[in-house]
Amino acid sequence: MAGPHTGLTVSGGGPNEDNMSKTYFDVLETRSADQRAADLAQALPGQIARARATAGMTAALAGIDPATITTVEALATLPVLRKSELTGAQAETAPFGGYTAIKAAEFEHLFQSPGPIYEPGRTSHDWWRAGRFLHALGVGRGDIVHNCFSYHLVPAGMMFENAARAVGAAVLPAGTGQTELQVRAALDIGTTVYAGTPDFLKVILDKADEMGVKLAITKAAVGGGALFPSLRQEYADRGVTCRQCYATADLGNVAYETEAMDGMVIDEGVIVEIVRPGTGDPVPHGEVGEVVVTTLNPDYPLIRFATGDLSAILPGTSACGRTNLRIKGWMGRADQTTKIKGMFVRPEQVAAFVSRHEEVSRARVVAAREGEKDVMTVYIETRASNRKLYEETLLDTLKLRGKVELVPPGTLPNDGKVIEDQRSYG
């Protein structure tokens, strides 16, 4: 169901816009509900058949007749696939656990995300579907994207590289770090669009102020972390329009903000369900639950993949004219896995840290905000008094640096939490 970038122009679509025209990424974005359902009825059986043919999904879909799965309601009768199952399968069948429709060597890219968990990637047109998000932000020919998503092992950098190509923009593959060099490159090249985690743009802009230079960045496409209202407003005050998408390394783009700023429009290449956490049972629209996604990507046919994220379906359609369902946005985690500084921290990583030190009884990771930046503090129950004993192990197991606080055994709350998110998303 992923279509080419046709540049379709449609009139109206939003309040006070009767005399305006809007250019959409493709014809899929403005389909009627009936047309979208009819297209889904054609596409879904084939995707179920492709998934059932993979080694990873054969058992889960045994006895299922793909021809009978033509609606979202029918899809909801199938089992949910959880990330823990995917990682377990990858440990047995490297690298993708048998869930891809083609062999590993047939993909142009192979990635490793923290966990570790492996994901495939391709260079074909808008393979991750993030081009739709950039187009909604107004990115296109004539723009130069300052891509600060990581190109090292993880797929985020290539996801936005692929997206920029889909809309005809040029790319500076900047990656992370080296802030002064980033500012110099942005100034010399004239980058107009930032792509990266929400926090890092502020680091770049602050460094530019410190260097006494003015950058040409006026648009920001962010993801990989929460975009807090105060930070979005700060960017607006500095002349930068900042919007976010909801994407994962496994699924690609799932939903994205538009100029209407009325939630996130679900991408046309996925089916999103909101289910009761811990189950596969859909909840009524408006009720908060876990985001479960079925991708229509023929190369990587994940069926009812549970993201562990919380959200809710919003009523009606967007004022921007796109007609697909919308979600409220990221509303936290259904489990304790938490994204800090753009990286997931998982309970099993905390357990791995504790197991490395006999004198440590428990540990608790706390995520907070200081000065519009994520900060991570790790509270460690131990009788030791030297924080340096643990700093390298924390970096090795959590893949992030953070503040270490040593507390006596028995100090941490007895509530089962090993990761606590104290950030406010209001």
C-alpha positions as CSV (number, residue, x, y, z in Angstrom):
1,M,0.0,0.0,0.0
2,A,3.0,2.3,0.0
3,G,2.7,4.5,-3.1
4,P,5.0,6.7,-5.0
5,H,5.5,10.4,-4.3
6,T,3.0,11.8,-6.8
7,G,2.7,15.4,-5.5
8,L,-1.1,15.2,-5.6
9,T,-2.7,18.6,-5.0
10,V,-5.9,18.7,-3.1
11,S,-8.0,21.8,-2.2
12,G,-9.2,22.6,1.2
13,G,-9.0,20.1,4.0
14,G,-8.8,22.3,7.1
15,P,-10.5,25.1,8.9
16,N,-10.3,28.5,7.1
17,E,-8.5,26.9,4.2
18,D,-11.3,26.7,1.6
19,N,-9.3,28.8,-0.9
20,M,-6.0,27.2,-0.3
21,S,-4.4,24.2,-1.9
22,K,-2.4,21.5,-0.1
23,T,0.2,19.2,-1.6
24,Y,0.2,15.7,-0.1
25,F,2.9,13.0,-0.4
26,D,0.6,10.7,-2.4
27,V,-3.0,9.8,-3.1
28,L,-3.1,7.4,-0.2
29,E,-3.2,10.2,2.4
30,T,-6.7,11.5,1.3
31,R,-8.6,8.3,0.7
32,S,-12.1,7.9,1.9
33,A,-12.7,5.4,4.8
34,D,-14.4,3.1,2.3
35,Q,-11.5,3.2,-0.2
36,R,-8.9,2.7,2.6
37,A,-10.9,-0.4,3.8
38,A,-11.2,-1.8,0.3
39,D,-7.5,-1.3,-0.3
40,L,-6.7,-3.0,3.0
41,A,-8.9,-5.9,2.1
42,Q,-6.7,-6.5,-0.9
43,A,-3.4,-5.9,0.7
44,L,-3.8,-7.6,4.1
45,P,-4.3,-11.3,2.9
46,G,-1.1,-11.1,0.9
47,Q,0.9,-9.7,3.8
48,I,-0.5,-12.4,6.2
49,A,0.6,-15.0,3.6
50,R,4.1,-13.6,3.4
51,A,4.4,-13.6,7.1
52,R,3.1,-17.1,7.5
53,A,5.8,-18.2,5.0
54,T,8.6,-16.9,7.2
55,A,10.1,-19.3,9.7
56,G,9.4,-16.9,12.6
57,M,5.7,-16.7,12.0
58,T,4.9,-20.1,10.7
59,A,3.8,-21.6,14.0
60,A,1.9,-18.5,15.2
61,L,-0.1,-18.3,12.0
62,A,-0.6,-22.1,11.5
63,G,-4.2,-22.8,10.6
64,I,-4.9,-19.3,9.6
65,D,-6.4,-18.8,6.1
66,P,-4.9,-15.5,4.9
67,A,-7.8,-14.9,2.6
68,T,-10.1,-14.5,5.7
69,I,-8.0,-11.7,7.2
70,T,-9.3,-8.7,5.3
71,T,-10.3,-6.3,8.0
72,V,-8.7,-4.8,11.2
73,E,-11.3,-6.7,13.2
74,A,-10.1,-10.0,11.6
75,L,-6.5,-9.0,12.2
76,A,-7.3,-8.6,15.9
77,T,-8.0,-12.4,16.1
78,L,-4.3,-13.1,15.4
79,P,-1.7,-13.4,18.2
80,V,0.5,-10.5,19.2
81,L,4.2,-10.6,18.6
82,R,6.3,-9.1,21.4
83,K,9.8,-7.8,21.1
84,S,11.0,-10.4,23.7
85,E,9.9,-13.1,21.3
86,L,11.7,-11.4,18.5
87,T,15.0,-11.1,20.5
88,G,14.6,-14.7,21.6
89,A,14.2,-15.9,18.1
90,Q,17.2,-13.9,16.9
91,A,19.4,-15.6,19.6
92,E,18.5,-18.9,18.0
93,T,18.3,-17.9,14.3
94,A,20.7,-15.0,13.5
95,P,20.3,-12.3,12.6
96,F,16.6,-11.6,12.2
97,G,15.0,-14.6,13.9
98,G,13.4,-15.9,10.7
99,Y,11.0,-13.0,10.5
100,T,12.1,-11.5,7.2
101,A,10.7,-12.5,3.8
102,I,14.1,-12.4,2.2
103,K,17.6,-13.5,3.2
104,A,19.9,-11.2,5.3
105,A,22.3,-10.8,2.4
106,E,19.6,-9.4,0.2
107,F,19.1,-6.3,2.4
108,E,21.4,-3.4,1.7
109,H,21.8,-2.7,5.4
110,L,21.8,-4.7,8.6
111,F,21.6,-2.8,12.0
112,Q,22.2,-3.6,15.6
113,S,20.2,-1.7,18.3
114,P,20.8,-1.9,22.0
115,G,19.6,-5.2,23.5
116,P,21.1,-6.3,21.2
117,I,18.4,-6.6,18.5
118,Y,19.0,-6.7,14.8
119,E,17.0,-4.9,12.1
120,P,17.2,-4.9,8.3
121,G,17.1,-1.9,6.0
122,R,16.9,-1.2,2.3
123,T,17.6,1.8,0.0
124,S,14.5,1.5,-2.1
125,H,12.1,4.5,-2.3
126,D,10.9,5.6,1.2
127,W,11.5,2.1,2.6
128,W,10.9,3.2,6.2
129,R,8.1,5.7,5.1
130,A,9.7,8.6,6.9
131,G,9.5,10.6,3.7
132,R,5.8,11.2,4.4
133,F,6.8,12.9,7.7
134,L,9.4,15.1,6.1
135,H,6.9,16.1,3.3
136,A,4.3,17.0,5.9
137,L,7.0,19.3,7.5
138,G,7.5,21.0,4.1
139,V,10.9,19.5,3.4
140,G,11.7,19.0,-0.3
141,R,14.0,20.0,-3.1
142,G,16.2,22.9,-2.3
143,D,16.5,21.8,1.4
144,I,19.6,20.4,3.0
145,V,18.9,18.1,5.9
146,H,21.4,18.2,8.8
147,N,21.0,14.6,9.8
148,C,22.0,14.2,13.4
149,F,20.6,10.7,13.9
150,S,23.2,8.1,14.5
151,Y,24.7,6.3,11.5
152,H,26.7,4.0,13.8
153,L,25.1,0.5,14.0
154,V,21.6,1.7,14.7
155,P,19.2,2.5,11.7
156,A,18.0,6.0,12.6
157,G,20.5,7.8,10.5
158,M,19.8,5.8,7.4
159,M,16.0,6.0,8.0
160,F,16.2,9.8,7.6
161,E,18.7,9.6,4.9
162,N,16.2,7.4,3.0
163,A,13.4,9.9,3.8
164,A,15.3,12.9,2.6
165,R,16.0,11.1,-0.7
166,A,12.3,10.3,-1.0
167,V,11.4,14.1,-0.9
168,G,14.4,15.2,-3.0
169,A,16.4,16.9,-0.3
170,A,20.1,16.8,0.1
171,V,21.7,15.4,3.3
172,L,24.6,16.3,5.5
173,P,25.3,13.0,7.4
174,A,26.3,14.7,10.6
175,G,25.6,12.0,13.2
176,T,26.1,12.9,16.9
177,G,28.7,14.8,18.9
178,Q,31.4,17.3,17.8
179,T,29.1,20.2,18.3
180,E,31.5,23.0,17.2
181,L,32.2,21.1,13.9
182,Q,28.4,20.6,13.5
183,V,27.8,24.3,13.7
184,R,30.6,25.1,11.3
185,A,29.3,22.6,8.8
186,A,25.7,23.8,9.1
187,L,26.9,27.4,8.6
188,D,29.2,26.7,5.6
189,I,26.9,24.3,3.8
190,G,23.7,26.2,4.7
191,T,21.7,23.4,6.1
192,T,18.0,24.3,6.4
193,V,16.5,21.3,8.2
194,Y,17.5,19.5,11.4
195,A,16.8,15.8,11.8
196,G,17.6,14.2,15.1
197,T,16.6,13.8,18.7
198,P,14.7,16.7,20.3
199,D,17.5,17.8,22.7
200,F,20.5,17.9,20.4
201,L,19.2,20.7,18.2
202,K,19.3,23.0,21.3
203,V,22.9,22.0,21.9
204,I,23.7,23.0,18.3
205,L,21.8,26.3,18.4
206,D,23.3,27.2,21.8
207,K,26.8,26.5,20.4
208,A,26.0,28.7,17.4
209,D,25.0,31.5,19.7
210,E,28.2,31.0,21.6
211,M,30.2,31.2,18.4
212,G,28.2,34.3,17.3
213,V,26.8,32.8,14.1
214,K,23.3,32.4,12.8
215,L,22.3,29.1,11.2
216,A,19.7,28.8,8.4
217,I,17.8,25.9,10.0
218,T,14.1,26.7,10.0
219,K,12.6,23.2,10.2
220,A,13.2,20.4,12.6
221,A,12.1,16.7,12.2
222,V,12.6,15.0,15.5
223,G,12.1,11.6,17.1
224,G,13.8,9.1,19.3
225,G,12.7,10.9,22.5
226,A,10.0,13.1,23.9
227,L,9.5,16.6,22.6
228,F,8.5,18.6,25.6
229,P,6.2,21.6,25.1
230,S,8.7,24.0,26.6
231,L,11.4,22.9,24.2
232,R,9.1,23.1,21.2
233,Q,8.2,26.6,22.2
234,E,11.9,27.5,22.6
235,Y,12.5,26.4,19.0
236,A,9.5,28.3,17.8
237,D,10.9,31.5,19.5
238,R,14.1,30.9,17.6
239,G,12.3,30.7,14.3
240,V,12.4,26.9,13.9
241,T,9.2,24.8,13.2
242,C,9.6,21.6,15.1
243,R,7.5,18.5,14.6
244,Q,7.9,14.9,15.7
245,C,7.2,11.5,14.4
246,Y,6.6,8.2,16.1
247,A,8.9,5.5,14.6
248,T,10.7,2.4,15.6
249,A,13.7,0.6,14.3
250,D,11.6,-2.5,13.5
251,L,8.6,-0.8,11.9
252,G,9.8,2.4,10.4
253,N,7.5,5.4,10.6
254,V,4.2,4.7,12.4
255,A,2.7,8.2,12.8
256,Y,3.6,11.8,12.4
257,E,2.6,15.4,13.2
258,T,1.3,17.7,10.5
259,E,0.7,21.4,10.2
260,A,-2.7,20.9,12.0
261,M,-0.9,19.9,15.2
262,D,-3.9,17.8,16.2
263,G,-2.3,14.5,17.2
264,M,-0.3,12.2,15.0
265,V,-1.6,10.9,11.7
266,I,-1.0,7.2,11.2
267,D,1.1,6.3,8.3
268,E,-0.5,4.7,5.3
269,G,1.9,1.7,5.3
270,V,1.0,0.4,8.7
271,I,-2.1,-0.7,10.6
272,V,-2.3,0.5,14.2
273,E,-4.3,-1.1,17.0
274,I,-4.5,0.1,20.6
275,V,-4.8,-2.9,22.9
276,R,-5.1,-3.5,26.6
277,P,-1.5,-3.8,27.9
278,G,-0.4,-7.4,28.3
279,T,-3.2,-8.6,25.9
280,G,-4.0,-8.4,22.3
281,D,-7.5,-7.2,22.9
282,P,-8.3,-3.8,21.2
283,V,-9.7,-1.1,23.5
284,P,-12.4,1.5,22.5
285,H,-11.2,4.5,20.6
286,G,-10.1,7.2,23.1
287,E,-9.0,4.7,25.7
288,V,-5.2,4.5,26.5
289,G,-3.6,1.2,25.7
290,E,-0.5,-0.4,24.1
291,V,0.3,0.4,20.5
292,V,0.3,-2.7,18.3
293,V,1.4,-2.3,14.7
294,T,1.1,-4.5,11.6
295,T,3.4,-3.4,8.8
296,L,2.6,-3.7,5.1
297,N,6.3,-3.9,4.2
298,P,6.7,-7.0,2.1
299,D,10.4,-7.5,3.0
300,Y,9.8,-7.5,6.8
301,P,6.1,-8.6,7.4
302,L,5.7,-8.0,11.2
303,I,2.1,-8.9,12.2
304,R,0.6,-7.3,15.3
305,F,4.0,-6.2,16.7
306,A,3.6,-4.9,20.2
307,T,5.7,-1.8,20.7
308,G,5.4,-1.5,24.5
309,D,4.3,2.1,24.0
310,L,1.1,3.7,25.2
311,S,-1.3,5.9,23.2
312,A,-4.9,6.3,22.2
313,I,-6.9,6.8,19.0
314,L,-8.3,10.3,18.6
315,P,-11.8,10.9,17.3
316,G,-12.4,12.2,13.8
317,T,-9.8,13.1,11.2
318,S,-7.1,15.7,11.1
319,A,-7.8,19.3,10.0
320,C,-4.9,19.0,7.6
321,G,-7.0,17.0,5.2
322,R,-5.3,13.6,5.7
323,T,-8.0,11.1,6.4
324,N,-6.3,8.2,8.3
325,L,-6.8,7.6,12.0
326,R,-4.7,9.6,14.4
327,I,-3.1,8.7,17.7
328,K,-2.6,11.1,20.6
329,G,1.1,10.6,20.5
330,W,3.5,8.8,22.8
331,M,2.0,8.5,26.3
332,G,4.6,6.4,28.1
333,R,5.5,2.8,28.2
334,A,3.3,-0.3,28.9
335,D,6.4,-1.8,30.5
336,Q,9.3,-0.3,32.3
337,T,11.5,0.0,29.2
338,T,12.2,3.8,29.0
339,K,13.8,5.9,26.3
340,I,16.5,8.3,27.8
341,K,18.6,10.6,25.6
342,G,17.1,8.8,22.6
343,M,18.2,5.3,23.7
344,F,16.0,2.6,25.2
345,V,17.0,1.4,28.7
346,R,15.5,-2.0,29.5
347,P,14.9,-3.9,32.8
348,E,17.2,-6.7,31.5
349,Q,20.0,-4.2,31.1
350,V,19.7,-3.1,34.7
351,A,19.7,-6.7,35.8
352,A,22.8,-7.3,33.8
353,F,24.5,-4.4,35.6
354,V,23.5,-5.8,39.1
355,S,24.8,-9.3,38.1
356,R,28.3,-7.8,37.4
357,H,28.8,-6.7,41.0
358,E,28.4,-9.2,43.9
359,E,28.1,-6.4,46.5
360,V,25.2,-4.7,44.7
361,S,21.8,-5.9,45.9
362,R,19.5,-3.7,43.7
363,A,19.6,-0.8,41.3
364,R,17.1,1.7,40.1
365,V,17.4,4.0,37.0
366,V,15.6,7.3,37.3
367,A,15.0,9.5,34.2
368,A,14.4,13.2,34.8
369,R,14.8,16.6,33.0
370,E,17.3,19.3,33.8
371,G,17.7,22.4,31.6
372,E,15.7,20.9,28.7
373,K,17.9,17.8,28.7
374,D,17.3,14.2,29.7
375,V,19.3,13.2,32.7
376,M,19.8,9.7,34.1
377,T,20.5,8.9,37.7
378,V,21.3,5.3,38.8
379,Y,20.7,4.5,42.5
380,I,22.7,1.5,43.6
381,E,22.2,-0.4,46.8
382,T,25.6,-1.2,48.0
383,R,27.9,-0.9,51.0
384,A,30.7,0.4,48.8
385,S,31.5,4.1,48.8
386,N,33.4,4.6,45.5
387,R,31.1,5.6,42.6
388,K,33.9,5.0,40.1
389,L,33.6,1.3,40.7
390,Y,30.3,1.3,38.7
391,E,30.6,4.0,36.1
392,E,32.2,1.9,33.4
393,T,30.0,-1.1,34.0
394,L,26.9,1.2,33.7
395,L,28.2,2.5,30.4
396,D,28.8,-1.0,29.2
397,T,25.4,-2.4,30.2
398,L,23.1,0.6,29.8
399,K,25.0,2.2,26.8
400,L,24.6,5.6,28.5
401,R,26.5,7.7,31.0
402,G,24.6,8.9,34.0
403,K,24.9,10.1,37.6
404,V,25.6,7.4,40.2
405,E,24.2,7.6,43.6
406,L,25.2,5.0,46.2
407,V,22.6,4.1,48.9
408,P,22.6,1.5,51.7
409,P,21.0,-1.9,51.1
410,G,17.2,-1.8,51.8
411,T,16.9,1.9,50.9
412,L,15.1,1.6,47.5
413,P,11.3,1.2,47.4
414,N,10.0,-2.3,47.4
415,D,7.7,-1.8,44.4
416,G,9.3,-3.9,41.8
417,K,10.5,-0.9,39.7
418,V,14.0,-0.9,38.3
419,I,13.3,2.0,35.9
420,E,11.4,5.1,36.9
421,D,10.4,8.0,34.6
422,Q,10.0,11.2,36.5
423,R,9.6,13.4,33.4
424,S,6.4,15.3,32.8
425,Y,4.7,14.9,29.4
426,G,1.9,17.4,30.0
